[in-house]
Amino acid sequence: MGGWAIAVHGGAGIDPNLPKERQDEAKRLLTRCLDIGISALRSNLPAIDVVELVVRELETDPLFNSGRGSSLTEKGTVEMEASIMDGPKRRCGALSGLTKVKNPVSLARLVMDKSPHSYLSFSGAEEFARKQGVELEENEYFNKITWRCSSWQKKQTQSYSITVSQRLAPAALLRTAATSTGGLMNKMTGRIGDSPIIGAGTYACELCGVSCTGEGEAIIRSTLSRDVAAVMEYKGLNLHEAVDYVIKKRLDEGKAGIIAVSKNGEVACGFNTNGMFRGCATEGGFMEVGLW
């Protein structure tokens, strides 16, 4: 294989009773994102620009849990997270605790390009956003139009627990990766998941680009995305073997999903949940969108 490859996902752990119309809606969004990425790649846009462009589309559509569709904390607010990594250059930017930023992935890009740091959070991240002049929105923009608002209200009578749900909106291509999320539904305020943690939810290097979804706490403990690259480098596994290995050997009791691309234009997806919203395409003409 060779040339470019792109993979996107909207989260792992799908409700088996998800209505057919919502399944179709998810497939249409994933397909639209792939089409946007493919068009940009064919126009020779740099990979880092393409991955940001695709994730911005996922953040703007409220269907998946990122940006406008972010899940709510226990207090009914949003605390968004995002990260981006340019693998060949080992550069990255990450954020946590965003409450007003319309497109967190673009702010993560600015952390990487316009700051001396790799990770900003909460009030510091918000101050950086204002200084950079990124587009901001009020709380109502993120949750009043989505089904997650009613889902949050129902969960107020339940005890806090870790569950797998649709939670990420990432993309990976040509050893570049980005992840954006609203985090765990009904999470404690201040909780940080795997998505902005380089080596856990997001990682890219000269070998591959990886983005994860699922139980953030389990993904953090297993450094899941870095492990994909590590077993390729130190065990000599190919991309598909590496994804399969870490899903089966590194998660213990955890549940997660992975999308990944390699420097050779390979693409791989793996998960141990009942499903994962995902799509992938290669320069050779292969394209696939799936849920189960």
Salt bridges, closest charged atoms under 4 A:
ASP24 OD2 - LYS20 NZ 2.91
ASP49 OD1 - ARG109 NH1 2.94
GLU52 OE1 - ARG109 NH1 2.76
GLU57 OE2 - ARG32 NE 2.82
ASP61 OD2 - ARG32 NH2 3.03
ASP113 OD1 - ARG91 NH2 2.51
ASP113 OD2 - ARG109 NE 2.80
GLU127 OE2 - LYS131 NZ 3.35
GLU135 OE2 - LYS102 NZ 3.52
GLU138 OE1 - LYS100 NZ 3.01
ASP194 OD1 - ARG167 NH2 2.86
GLU206 OE1 - ARG90 NH2 3.11
GLU217 OE1 - ARG191 NH2 3.00
ASP227 OD2 - ARG250 NE 2.58
GLU233 OE1 - ARG226 NH2 3.96
ASP244 OD1 - LYS248 NZ 3.32
